[in-house]
């Protein structure tokens, strides 16, 4: 009977549980019956005995860190959340299972929202700094920063900021005091507006069709702008190349295209003909401007080269003549 009841409850909630989860729930169910739990259910605003399979499943999932939706269980039983929570407390006390400390990990596991835990921890730290500074030292010392009320409130506000759908009543059920839970929510929204805004910006955004079109136009405009800059830079490089060739003759032809375009990069906003080095105002980069230019034909090296060339040519002619005489 107990196994059938547990499996029927799990199937009714659409849960896919491991055999170990079902077995644990069965053990709790048998132990609760042995200790006379039926006498405690159905009174003092509690759900009746029909809720026991669901309550044992809830506790088994809690002990084994498996997600369980208490509000769905209450709906399946046909009772409100308060009656369900009261019945759960009765079963917990009968089985002597202490309530676990409320942490972000626990709430996330229960409600299936583990992705918000890092953001919730950051928000809590910011709240402790900003709101805590406004409190007198004695009052600040009495605040339970790890208490269930604050943890639940921070978790719920983080879910709102990240657009994660959770039932407020399910989060509130984990708080010890509903009034304190609501007060913390109000204080978080008042003292942590900037951090909440950062969380909202960091959440994944769905791309709509309108947004994608706008983004496409923007990307196209940037691409066209980039192409225009490349064309302008190329034209400037070509003009400087022509100017260098006129002034320097054959020496400029040895300059690479990359070097010629480098001079235009010094003035990326130039339009039309690029100014010469002498016309540019301000410091000009590059080694080329620091080299004193001189016609190679007027140097001593060039004279030595001509003498060496004449000697080589003379030797070649002499050998040719000797070969013909032979």
Secondary structure, 3 states (H helix, E strand, C coil): CHHHHHHHHHHHCCCCCCHHHHHHHHHHHHHHHHCCHHHCCCCCCCCCHHHHHHHHHHHHHHHCCCCCCHHHHHHHHCCCHHHHHHHHHHHHHHHCCCCCCCCHHHHHHHHCCHHHHHHHHHHHHHHHHHHHHCCCHHHHHHCCCCCHHHHHHHHHHHHHHCCCCCCHHHHHCCCCCHHHHHHHHHHHHHHCHHHHHHHHHHCCCCCCHHHHHHHHHHHHHHHHHHHHHHHHHHHHHHHHHHHHHHHHHHHHHHCCHHHHHHHHHCCCCCCCCCCCCCCCCCCCCCCHHHCCCCCHHHCHHHHHHHHHHHHHHHHHHHHHHHHHHC
